[in-house]
């Protein structure tokens, strides 16, 4: 204990001695410098003598290294993103991450940052790294949900394990009720299921390549509801150009039993890199529908851009020009709203990768946008996974439900959670942690217990080798957060040990006046699981008040 306190005291004194403002100001012009040579890998540069036996002397050497390297690391890392906390990874994991950081810098072509010694940077992170990180330390086992749900399985016609990436509760103008319209990346299909009509089968509306998001709009303004599809093209991380924006155009029905024939597929734009989201709206106030596109990309690609509707050269087929809005890679979602209530359609962007931020883009009414930061994570590996716009506290403005549980790159992390970004009338938004949830991918709001305020339901997806550890503490794969007092949410468990949900939707599916939920199953690994349903409907069985 004394040794730990001594080491912490050395770090504190060293931090006080460091100059303030290690990160370069963005207003300072950068001076051109010669392109640096690759970093040194000289092990003799190490400040740490691995053979040292004197604990106090060893702590002194570590403190000296940390205090010497901190300004260099913060300046080098801070040139692109916030500096990652050393405790976020193990010493072994930092080897690949530091090498990746140097590789990114050299491939970027930048020469404006002083290049620190690679080995010293690695040791800076390793001597402060988590020795034995455990997920279970930050995971709580939540009590059972007070709201009872009847679980109803929904299966499509496919024979492959489901890969459901998005669910929307949409009125297609077919039959007498809305439908759960969902994308399946495994089969490339866009499906529709009518929960209020259980005797009718789930039907295929169209087939694309790898659909990940669906939105309804009347793109050609013929009075029929169409569908716009974000086709990612390649789910695994790369800079491929297989992404597309696809229009499923509704035709007048000829036979109510043949719904698939009601939609014709038109590729509006292709050659894109991993399209994650598409949102329709009239962004330039000219009366037609434009399309806002989040191109996630990977390392060399990715951006947010507007497909500006320029009218129809061919009968009923819009032509589009491209207007880039933001050139950062990693945009995940771009939901739309009139944020500042000036009559123009704005949007909020969740941007992942190393940016890990939420920003509002304010529209000038002509389709040009000004970004404002709403919130930024303190960790470039935070794992942002989703946002939902909702007035969670009922005060008349738009708040944000936010999840960070992306486990595809780095596995489950103790900081994965469900969060509330509260709109207090000033920027940035105020952050509230609602619950810990490894693999949290999506959260949505609804009054599940019927008491007049909004609750939150969240679902999780985990990939990799963390499932056994997570399941050892009965971690929730579906959680219901009951708002039991204004702004206070009590996490409860709906389901555990089934972390395979990438998406969910809420609505009164059976028209009984209660809020239900539907979660999608996403199965990528393991033995044949073709019996896994596409969707699980959580039919609200709460007693009437």
For each residue, the residues with C-beta under 8 A, 3 or more apart:
1: 4 5
2: 5 6
3: 6 7 55 56 59
4: 1 7 8
5: 1 2 8 9
6: 2 3 9 10 56 59
7: 3 4 10 11 59 62 63
8: 4 5 11 12
9: 5 6 12 13
10: 6 7 13 14 59 60 63 67
11: 7 8 14 15 63 66 67
12: 8 9 15 16
13: 9 10 16 17
14: 10 11 17 18 63 64 66 67 70
15: 11 12 18 67 70
16: 12 13
17: 13 14 67
18: 14 15 22 67 70 71
19: 22 71
20:
21: 25
22: 18 19 70 71 74 75 78
23: 74 75 78 79
24: 28 30 75 78 79 113
25: 21 28
26:
27:
28: 24 25
29:
30: 24 112
31: 112
32: 111
33: 36 111 112
34: 111
35: 111
36: 33 111 115
37:
38: 106
39: 102 115 116 117 118
40: 45 117 118 119
41: 118 119
42: 45 117 119
43: 46 119
44:
45: 40 42 117 119 120
46: 43 49 119 120 123
47: 61 62 64 65 68 120 123
48: 52 58 61 62 65 123 127
49: 46 52 58 61
50:
51:
52: 48 49 57 58 61
53:
54: 57 58
55: 3 58 59
56: 3 6 59 60
57: 52 54 60 61
58: 48 49 52 54 55 61 62
59: 3 6 7 10 55 56 62 63
60: 10 56 57 63 64
61: 47 48 49 52 57 58 64 65
62: 7 47 48 58 59 65 66 127
63: 7 10 11 14 59 60 66 67
64: 14 47 60 61 67 68
65: 47 48 61 62 68 69 120 123 124 127
66: 11 14 62 63 69 70 124 127 128
67: 10 11 14 15 17 18 63 64 70
68: 47 64 65 72 120
69: 65 66 72 73 116 120 121 123 124
70: 14 15 18 22 66 67 73 74 124
71: 18 19 22 74 75
72: 68 69 75 76 114 116 120 121
73: 69 70 76 77 83 116 121 124 125
74: 22 23 70 71 77 78 83
75: 22 23 24 71 72 78 79 113 114
76: 72 73 79 101 105 113 114 115 116 121
77: 73 74 80 81 82 83 84 101 380
78: 22 23 24 74 75 81 82 83
79: 23 24 75 76 110 112 113
80: 77 104 105 354
81: 77 78 354 355 356 380
82: 77 78 356 376 377 378 379 380
83: 73 74 77 78
84: 77 88 89 97 125 379 380 381
85: 88 378 379
86: 89 94 124 125 126 127 128 129
87: 128 129 130
88: 84 85 130 379 381 413 415
89: 84 86 93 94 97 125 129 130 133 381 410
90: 93 94 129 130 131 133
91: 94 95 125 126 129 131
92: 95
93: 89 90 96 97 129
94: 86 89 90 91 97 98 122 125 126 129
95: 91 92 98 99 122
96: 93 99 100
97: 84 89 93 94 100 101 125
98: 94 95 101 102 118 121 122 125
99: 95 96 102 103 118
100: 96 97 103 104
101: 76 77 97 98 104 105 121
102: 39 98 99 105 106 118
103: 99 100 106 107
104: 80 100 101 107 108 299
105: 76 80 101 102 108 110 113 115
106: 38 102 103
107: 103 104 299
108: 104 105
109:
110: 79 105 113
111: 32 33 34 35 36
112: 30 31 33 79
113: 24 75 76 79 105 110
114: 72 75 76
115: 36 39 76 105
116: 39 69 72 73 76 120 121
117: 39 40 42 45 120 121
118: 39 40 41 98 99 102 121 122
119: 40 41 42 43 45 46 122 123
120: 45 46 47 65 68 69 72 116 117 123 124
121: 69 72 73 76 98 101 116 117 118 124 125
122: 94 95 98 118 119 125 126
123: 46 47 48 65 69 119 120 126 127
124: 65 66 69 70 73 86 120 121 127 128
125: 73 84 86 89 91 94 97 98 121 122 128 129
126: 86 91 94 122 123 129
127: 48 62 65 66 86 123 124
128: 66 86 87 124 125
129: 86 87 89 90 91 93 94 125 126
130: 87 88 89 90 133
131: 90 91
132:
133: 89 90 130 414
134: 137 414 469
135: 138 139 412 413 414 438 466 469 470
136: 139 469 470 472 473
137: 134 414
138: 135 414 415 436
139: 135 136 414 436 438 470 473 475
140: 435 436 491
141: 473 474 475 493
142: 435 476 479 491 492 493
143: 492 493
144: 492 493
145: 148 149 480 492 493 494
146: 449 482 492
147: 448 449 480 482 540 541 542
148: 145 540 541 542
149: 145 494 516 517 538 539 540 541
150: 537 538 539 541
151: 536 537 538 539
152: 195 536 537 539
153: 533 535 536 537
154: 180 193 195 202 518 533 534 535 536 537
155: 202 533 534
156: 162 184 187 189 191 202 204 534
157: 201 202 204
158: 162 184 186 187 189 534
159: 530
160: 163 186 187 530
161: 186 523 524 528 529 530 532
162: 156 158 184 186 520 521 522 523 532 533 534
163: 160 184 185 186 187 522 523 524
164: 167 182 183 184 185 502 503 520 521 522 534 535
165: 183 184 185 211 212 213 502 503 520 522
166: 182 183 211 212 213 214 503 520
167: 164 180 181 182 503 504 505 518 519 520 535
168: 180 181 182 214 215 216 505
169: 178 179 180 181 505 506 507 509 518
170: 178 179 181 214 216 225
171: 177 178 179 216 225
172: 175 178 179 181 192 216 225 250
173: 224 225 250
174: 179 192 253 256 259 262
175: 172 179 194 197 200
176:
177: 171 194 196 197 511
178: 169 170 171 172 507
179: 169 170 171 172 174 175 192 193 194
180: 154 167 168 169 192 193 194 195 505 509 518 535
181: 167 168 169 170 172 190 191 192 205 214 216 227
182: 164 166 167 168 190 191 192 193 214 503 520 534 535
183: 164 165 166 189 190 191 211 212 213 214 229
184: 156 158 162 163 164 165 187 188 189 190 191 211 534
185: 163 164 165 188 210 211 212 232 235 522
186: 158 160 161 162 163
187: 156 158 160 163 184 207
188: 184 185 207 208 209 210 211
189: 156 158 183 184 204 205 206 207 211
190: 181 182 183 184 204 205 206 207 208 211 214 227 229 248
191: 156 181 182 183 184 202 203 204 205 534
192: 172 174 179 180 181 182 202 203 205 259
193: 154 179 180 182 202 203 535
194: 175 177 179 180 197 200
195: 152 154 180 198 509 510 516 518 537
196: 177 509 510 511
197: 175 177 194 200
198: 195
199:
200: 175 194 197 203
201: 157
202: 154 155 156 157 191 192 193 534
203: 191 192 193 200 259 260
204: 156 157 189 190 191 207 259 260
205: 181 189 190 191 192 227 248 259 260 262 263
206: 189 190 227 229 248 260 263 265
207: 187 188 189 190 204 265
208: 188 190 211 229 231 244 246 265
209: 188 231 233 242 244
210: 185 188 231 232 233 234 235 242
211: 165 166 183 184 185 188 189 190 208 214 229 230 231 232 246
212: 165 166 183 185 230 231 232 235 275 276 277
213: 165 166 183 229 230 276 277 278
214: 166 168 170 181 182 183 190 211 227 228 229 230
215: 168 227 228 278 279 280
216: 168 170 171 172 181 225 226 227 228
217: 225 226 228 280 289
218: 221 222 223 224 225 226 289
219: 226 228 247 249 280 289 318
220: 226 249 312 316 317 318
221: 218 288 289
222: 218 316
223: 218
224: 173 218 250 251 252
225: 170 171 172 173 216 217 218 250
226: 216 217 218 219 220 247 248 249 250 263
227: 181 190 205 206 214 215 216 247 248 250 263
228: 214 215 216 217 219 245 246 247 248 278 280 291
229: 183 190 206 208 211 213 214 244 245 246 247 248 278
230: 211 212 213 214 243 245 275 276 277 278 293 294
231: 208 209 210 211 212 243 244 245 246 275
232: 185 210 211 212 235 243 274 275 276 296
233: 209 210 240 241 242 243 244 272 273 274 275
234: 210 238 240 242 243 274
235: 185 210 212 232
236:
237: 298 408 409
238: 234 274 298
239: 273 297 298 299 300 301
240: 233 234 243 273 274
241: 233 271 272 273 301
242: 209 210 233 234 272
243: 230 231 232 233 234 240 270 271 272 273 274 275 295
244: 208 209 229 231 233 267 268 269 270 272 275
245: 228 229 230 231 267 268 269 270 272 275 278 291 293 307
246: 208 211 228 229 231 265 266 267 268
247: 219 226 227 228 229 265 266 267 268
248: 190 205 206 226 227 228 229 263 264 265
249: 219 220 226 263 264 265 266 316
250: 172 173 224 225 226 227 262 263
251: 224 254 261 262 263 264
252: 224
253: 174 256 259 262
254: 251 258 261
255: 258 261
256: 174 253 259
257:
258: 254 255 261 262
259: 174 192 203 204 205 253 256 262
260: 203 204 205 206 263
261: 251 254 255 258
262: 174 205 250 251 253 258 259
263: 205 206 226 227 248 249 250 251 260
264: 248 249 251
265: 206 207 208 246 247 248 249
266: 246 247 249 317
267: 244 245 246 247 270
268: 244 245 246 247 291 307 318 320
269: 244 245 272 293 307 320 322
270: 243 244 245 267
271: 241 243
272: 233 241 242 243 244 245 269 275 293 295
273: 233 239 240 241 243 295 296 297 298 301 302
274: 232 233 234 238 240 243 295 296 297 298 301 302
275: 212 230 231 232 233 243 244 245 272 278 293 294 295 296
276: 212 213 230 232 294 295 296 331 332 333
277: 212 213 230 293 294 331 332 333 334
278: 213 215 228 229 230 245 275 291 292 293 294
279: 215 291 292 334 335 336 347
280: 215 217 219 228 289 290 291 292
281: 289 290 292 336 345
282: 285 286 287 288 289 290 345
283: 290 292 306 308 344 345 363 367
284: 290 308 365 366 367
285: 282 344 365 366
286: 282 309
287: 282
288: 221 282 309 311 318
289: 217 218 219 221 280 281 282 309 318
290: 280 281 282 283 284 306 307 308 309 320 367
291: 228 245 268 278 279 280 306 307 309 320
292: 278 279 280 281 283 304 305 306 307 334 336 347
293: 230 245 269 272 275 277 278 304 305 306 307 334
294: 230 275 276 277 278 304 331 332 333 334 349
295: 243 272 273 274 275 276 301 302 303 304 305 331
296: 232 273 274 275 276 302 329 330 331 332 352
297: 239 273 274 300 301 302 303 329 330
298: 237 238 239 273 274 301 302 329
299: 104 107 239 329
300: 239 297 329
301: 239 241 273 274 295 297 298 329
302: 273 274 295 296 297 298 328 329 330 331 353
303: 295 297 324 325 326 327 328 329 331
304: 292 293 294 295 324 325 326 328 331 334 349 361
305: 292 293 295 322 323 324 325
306: 283 290 291 292 293 322 323 325 367
307: 245 268 269 290 291 292 293 320 321 322
308: 283 284 290 320 321 322 323 367
309: 286 288 289 290 291 318 319 320
310: 318 319 320 321
311: 288 318 319
312: 220 315 316 317 318 319
313: 317 319
314: 317
315: 312
316: 220 222 249 312
317: 220 266 312 313 314
318: 219 220 268 288 289 309 310 311 312
319: 309 310 311 312 313
320: 268 269 290 291 307 308 309 310
321: 307 308 310
322: 269 305 306 307 308
323: 305 306 308 367
324: 303 304 305 327
325: 303 304 305 306 361 369
326: 303 304 331 349 351 361 371
327: 303 324
328: 302 303 304 331 351 353 355
329: 296 297 298 299 300 301 302 303 353
330: 296 297 302 351 352 353 354 355
331: 276 277 294 295 296 302 303 304 326 328 334 349 350 351 352
332: 276 277 294 296 350 351 352 384 385 386 387
333: 276 277 294 349 350 386 387
334: 277 279 292 293 294 304 331 347 348 349 350
335: 279 347 348 387 388 389
336: 279 281 292 345 346 347
337: 345 346 347 348 389 398
338: 341 342 343 344 345 346
339: 346 348 360 362 398
340: 346 362
341: 338
342: 338 365
343: 338 365
344: 283 285 338 362 363 364 365
345: 281 282 283 336 337 338 363
346: 336 337 338 339 340 360 361 362 363 369
347: 279 292 334 335 336 337 360 361 363 369
348: 334 335 337 339 358 359 360 361 374 387 389 400
349: 294 304 326 331 333 334 358 359 360 361 371
350: 331 332 333 334 357 358 384 386 387 402
351: 326 328 330 331 332 355 356 357 358 359 384
352: 296 330 331 332 355 356 383 384 385 406
353: 302 328 329 330 356
354: 80 81 330 380 381
355: 81 328 330 351 352 380
356: 81 82 351 352 353 376 377 379 380 381 382 384 404
357: 350 351 373 374 375 376 377
358: 348 349 350 351 373 374 375 376 387 400 402 421 429
359: 348 349 351 371 372 373 374
360: 339 346 347 348 349 371 372 374
361: 304 325 326 346 347 348 349 369 370 371 372
362: 339 340 344 346 369 370 371 372
363: 283 344 345 346 347 366 367 368 369
364: 344 367 368 369 370
365: 284 285 342 343 344
366: 284 285 363
367: 283 284 290 306 308 323 363 364
368: 363 364
369: 325 346 347 361 362 363 364
370: 361 362 364
371: 326 349 359 360 361 362
372: 359 360 361 362 427
373: 357 358 359 376 427 428
374: 348 357 358 359 360 400 421 427 428 429
375: 357 358 400 402 421 428 429 431
376: 82 356 357 358 373 428
377: 82 356 357 380 382 384 404
378: 82 85 382
379: 82 84 85 88 356 382 415
380: 77 81 82 84 354 355 356 377
381: 84 88 89 354 356 409 410 413
382: 356 377 378 379 404 415
383: 352 404 405 406 407 410 413 415 416
384: 332 350 351 352 356 377 402 403 404 406
385: 332 352 403 404 405 406 440 441 442
386: 332 333 350 402 403 441 442 443
387: 332 333 335 348 350 358 400 401 402 403
388: 335 400 401 442 443 444 445
389: 335 337 348 398 399 400
390: 398 399 400 401 444 445 454
391: 394 395 396 397 398 399 454
392: 399 401 420 422 445 454 456
393: 399 422 486 487
394: 391 453 454
395: 391
396: 391
397: 391 423 425
398: 337 339 389 390 391 423
399: 389 390 391 392 393 420 421 422 423 429
400: 348 358 374 375 387 388 389 390 420 421 423 429
401: 387 388 390 392 418 419 420 421 443 444 445 456
402: 350 358 375 384 386 387 418 419 420 421 443
403: 384 385 386 387 417 418 419 437 440 441 442 443 458
404: 356 377 382 383 384 385 415 416 417 419 440
405: 383 385 412 416 417 437 438 439 440 441 460 461
406: 352 383 384 385 409 441
407: 383 410 411 412 413 416 438 439 461 462 463 464 466
408: 237 463
409: 237 381 406
410: 89 381 383 407 413
411: 407 462 463 464 465 466
412: 135 405 407 416 438 439 462 464 466 469 470
413: 88 135 381 383 407 410 416 438
414: 133 134 135 137 138 139 436 438
415: 88 138 379 382 383 404
416: 383 404 405 407 412 413 436 437 438 439 440
417: 403 404 405 433 434 435 436 437 440
418: 401 402 403 434 435 437 440 443 456 458 479 481
419: 401 402 403 404 431 432 433 434
420: 392 399 400 401 402 431 432 434 489
421: 358 374 375 399 400 401 402 429 430 431 432
422: 392 393 399 429 430 431 432
423: 397 398 399 400 429
424: 429 430
425: 397
426:
427: 372 373 374
428: 373 374 375 376
429: 358 374 375 399 400 421 422 423 424
430: 421 422 424
431: 375 419 420 421 422
432: 419 420 421 422 487
433: 417 419 436
434: 417 418 419 420 456 481 489 491
435: 140 142 417 418 458 479 481 489 491
436: 138 139 140 414 416 417 433
437: 403 405 416 417 418 440 458 460 475 476 479
438: 135 139 405 407 412 413 414 416 460 462 466 470 475 499
439: 405 407 412 416 460 461 462 470 477 499
440: 385 403 404 405 416 417 418 437 443 458 459 460
441: 385 386 403 405 406 459 460 461 501 502 503
442: 385 386 388 403 458 459 501 502 503 504
443: 386 388 401 402 403 418 440 456 457 458 459
444: 388 390 401 456 457 458 504 505 506 517
445: 388 390 392 401 454 455 456 457 506
446: 454 455 457 506 507 515 517
447: 450 451 452 453 454 455 515
448: 147 455 457 480 482 514 515 517 540 542
449: 146 147 455 482 542
450: 447 514 542 544 545
451: 447 545
452: 447
453: 394 447 483 486
454: 390 391 392 394 445 446 447 483
455: 445 446 447 448 449 480 481 482 483 489
456: 392 401 418 434 443 444 445 480 481 483 489
457: 443 444 445 446 448 478 479 480 481 494 504 506 517 538
458: 403 418 435 437 440 442 443 444 478 479 481 504
459: 440 441 442 443 477 478 479 501 502 503 504 519
460: 405 437 438 439 440 441 475 476 477 478 479 499 501
461: 405 407 439 441 499 500 501 502 522
462: 407 411 412 438 439 466 467 470 499 500
463: 407 408 411 524 525
464: 407 411 412 467
465: 411 468
466: 135 407 411 412 438 462 469 470
467: 462 464 470 471 499
468: 465 471 472
469: 134 135 136 412 466 472 473
470: 135 136 139 412 438 439 462 466 467 473 475 499
471: 467 468 474 475 496 497
472: 136 468 469
473: 136 139 141 469 470
474: 141 471 493 496 497
475: 139 141 437 438 460 470 471 496 497 499
476: 142 437 460 479 491 493 494 495 496
477: 439 459 460 495 496 497 498 499 500 501
478: 457 458 459 460 493 494 495 498 501 519 538
479: 142 418 435 437 457 458 459 460 476 491 492 493 494
480: 145 147 448 455 456 457 491 492 493 494
481: 418 434 435 455 456 457 458 489 490 491 492
482: 146 147 448 449 455 489 490 492
483: 453 454 455 456 486 487 488 489
484: 488 489 490
485: 488
486: 393 453 483
487: 393 432 483
488: 483 484 485
489: 420 434 435 455 456 481 482 483 484
490: 481 482 484
491: 140 142 434 435 476 479 480 481
492: 142 143 144 145 146 479 480 481 482
493: 141 142 143 144 145 474 476 478 479 480 496
494: 145 149 457 476 478 479 480 538
495: 476 477 478 498
496: 471 474 475 476 477 493
497: 471 474 475 477
498: 477 478 495 501
499: 438 439 460 461 462 467 470 475 477
500: 461 462 477 521 522 523 532
501: 441 442 459 460 461 477 478 498 504 519 520 521 522
502: 164 165 441 442 459 461 520 522
503: 164 165 166 167 182 441 442 459 519 520 522
504: 167 442 444 457 458 459 501 517 518 519 520
505: 167 168 169 180 444 517 518
506: 169 444 445 446 457 515 516 517 518
507: 169 178 446 515 516
508: 511 512 513 514 515 516
509: 169 180 195 196 516 518 537 539
510: 195 196 516 539
511: 177 196 508
512: 508 540
513: 508
514: 448 450 508 540 542
515: 446 447 448 506 507 508 540
516: 149 195 506 507 508 509 510 537 538 539 540
517: 149 444 446 448 457 504 505 506 537 538 540
518: 154 167 169 180 195 504 505 506 509 535 536 537 538
519: 167 459 478 501 503 504 535 536 538
520: 162 164 165 166 167 182 501 502 503 504 534 535
521: 162 164 500 501 532 533 534 535 536
522: 162 163 164 165 185 461 500 501 502 503
523: 161 162 163 500 526 529 532
524: 161 163 463
525: 463
526: 523 529
527:
528: 161
529: 161 523 526 532
530: 159 160 161
531:
532: 161 162 500 521 523 529
533: 153 154 155 162 521 536
534: 154 155 156 158 162 164 182 184 191 202 520 521
535: 153 154 164 167 180 182 193 518 519 520 521
536: 151 152 153 154 518 519 521 533
537: 150 151 152 153 154 195 509 516 517 518
538: 149 150 151 457 478 494 516 517 518 519
539: 149 150 151 152 509 510 516
540: 147 148 149 448 512 514 515 516 517
541: 147 148 149 150
542: 147 148 448 449 450 514
543:
544: 450
545: 450 451
